[in-house]
């Protein structure tokens, strides 16, 4: 399936990255600030980003230079950014894989060795992928393939790949805006997501009313406490669907649920900005977020 879109693939990817990185920094700044969240106190300048943004920037840099996801190039970009700045909150699995790549091991071997050879099903594959879905939004089948390639470098478990596919398809749907309803979002994502725990969770999210309290949704769907795609992606899609067209409200709703707040906000921020355009992201939030670094010659 193809669609004619008004903006270029790279412009869409950068818009998604802007929303993702602001969401990442927003969630990180408010990670343990329950009072600030309750009172909706916007964090003071300066907002640092985490590994979510580092890896998303790497993907956009690969797309900018090559127009596709090449696993070897992505692995080099991920590992290079980790080598330059390892103190960005990388999870232990990703840190292990990227450290081994920097030591000369192939990404296939490094990623495949995790969790007794099962590979990672962590939410890191989903947190970085919205720009990929935005870039390839003209063709859902292409989104599935490219999202899987972006995931497998560090997350070779089928459910880690499924999480990336689900979020990338949601980003493509947001860019296309063919039928702007939550029902259409969930139907589109579910139809493309491989079977497994993440898809089952998304099906639960589709059945959950959008007007229920966020705390109820968090308890029902999970908010990244287990740091898996199945425990993260369903809630993020629900939060995005709950506030279609409103970046700020979507982020406040997302951050109000305890869990992996920076990752949840990165995913929702990337999807919401793809839907609204960069103008939907509050300007003062964009200014507060630390500048993105596209100057690392790693791809």
Phi, psi and omega in degrees: 000134180236161179215146175271122183243148187283331182255162183284158178305316182290323175298319178296318180297319180292323176297315179297318178298322179299312179294321179296312185292321176295317178297317177303309182293321177300310180295323179294317180295328183259012190308313182246019186257075183298321181293316179299322178293315181298321182270358183055051177270111179295129182302149177291160174299140020242145184255107177282150177261172183239194178299334177305310181289319180305315184284327176293319177299318179301317179296317180294323178296320177296316179296322181296321184271331190235346177071013181200166175266111174253121187301321180295319179292320178296316179301317179295320180292314177302309184294323180295317179293324176295319179297318181290322185213083184281352187263056181242018177083025178301138175292161183299323179295311179297319180298321178296311181298312184292325175296321179290323176298316178296335178276357176109358179281146178291150179296327180298316180290315183297313181290323183288340181281341185296147174052053177057037176086000179280338185083164184276139171246023181291165184282000178299331179291331183272329188292334187257355196267346182309319179298332178293314177298320179296319183297318185259024190299339181298337190218109182298323179297321177294321177303314180302312183294315183288324177296318178298319179295323180291332184278317195296340180301325180235341186230089186267355176292141181307325181282334171294321177290320180298321179298319178296317180298315182300313182290321179296319177297320177298321178293320177297317177301318180296322179288323183283318180052045179295312180219107192271077174220150175302324179299318179295319177304306184295319179299318181294315181294313183296323182294339183253348185274129178299153180299148179149189186295323180294314178298319178300319178295321178294323175297323174295319180297322179298325182280346184278125179302143182283349181261006176286160179299143181302324180298324178293316178298319180298317180293323182285322190254337186089150183227033175091009177301325180272354178058033176249162176297319182295333182266003187231307189298316181302314179296319181297319177294320178297315180296320177297313181296326183296330185231048178305129177087001182226093182301311186297313180294322178298320181288320178295321177296317182295313184289342181289343180266120177301150181147214180276073194298319182293319179293315178302315182289330175296314180297308182295321179297319178296319179291315184296319179291325176298324180285314187273337194088164184298335179293343177283344179274123182307131185298321181292331175291319179296320179293323182291326181294137180301150181300143177280146182252106174254014189261011180270116186279076187242355184231000000 
